[in-house]
């Protein structure tokens, strides 16, 4: 099967609207993040919201933990480029104020707002305003009764039961604009909780590993949990919860759904080789320079940076555009075809230039542009490839020599 035709069959869920963004019901997986500013700091919060939107966030959550924060939301919502979710903890009156401020969604934690009459009051008001609510179950703040029921520990069953209890309160006021999360910092626990919940409800699910920690470990944990579930068809919206700049959360979330083929590519997909003994450039630096150059440019191309011309163009033949180093020069290729040779110092700027050209004129036009230079480019690439192989060999890291030495030692020892 062609890689481009592979897709994950998604579990069918209901659809709700968060502002003008659909969630669930087969809509594209949405990416969320949360501001870390004080919500009463209207200009500072808006600046962060705009940065998150530029990095790929479809929806942004803001804390609503005080009357001043509620007033801040009233000023933020009309100026936001994306729908705003109000994060509510402990005080249900903040939820009512956030609704008055015009937010597009609420997040309620069942472990923190526990009085049924307060929960139902918020749900009734949200129903009148046609505003959805996320039931945000958190493994770190379950109701004490559920801890006791499940042996004094957090279990998937306890988290799912917490969500179902909250749903029942909503049902009493005929409210069903619901999405749910059952987050935990333990990845296997989080995965199992979502699996169980997905079997019992058809509400859209918000995926995340809560308190994942700082990068790189936090990225690994968040990706392990979220990607596992998305690959199983579970999940409608996601958030990376990192001890890091929230812009990183949005960017990583976007990259994940794009890499899984669940969203159309918005920015460059940069691929690069891991380097080896044949590399004639600092692959890591050039790849980082290229990433920096493309970071905020909406160029939905796959771009490759390869350390040598021995295997580079072949391994990256499916990339839209790439460059491979050899003999202090860069060999530019488009869809695996060598099209130009440039000085090493101009590798990254040349990639950007050709990417812009492809975006404006298309891949066919780029290949047509290179008709005159392509033959010479192919000859130069072949020359550098042969020189590299003559100097360093096919086995640039001498692995076969190491294996032979190991075999010789075993034979000498009589093994």
Buried (B, 14 or more C-beta within 10 A) or exposed (E): EEEEEEEBEBBEBBEBBBBEBBBBBEBBBBBBBBBEBBBBBBEBBBEBBBBBBBBBBBBBBBBBBBEEBBBBBBBBBEEBEBBBBBBBBEBBEBBBBBBEBBBBBBBBBBBBBBEEEBBBBBBBBBBEEEBBBBBBBBBEBBBEEBBEBBEEEBBBBBBBBBBBBBBEBBEEBEBBBBBBBBBBBBBEBBBBBBBBBBEEBEBBBBBBBBBBBEBEEBBBBBBBBBBBBBEBEBBBBBBBBBEBBBBBBBBBBBBBBBEBBBBEBBBBBBBBBEBBEBBBBEBBEBBBBBBEBBEEBEBBBBBBBBBBBBBBBEBBEEBBBBBBBBBEBBBBBBBBBBBBBBEBEBBBEBBBEBBEBBBEEEBEEBBEBBEEBBEEBBEBBEEBBEBBBEEBBEBBEEEEEEEEEEEEEEEEEEE
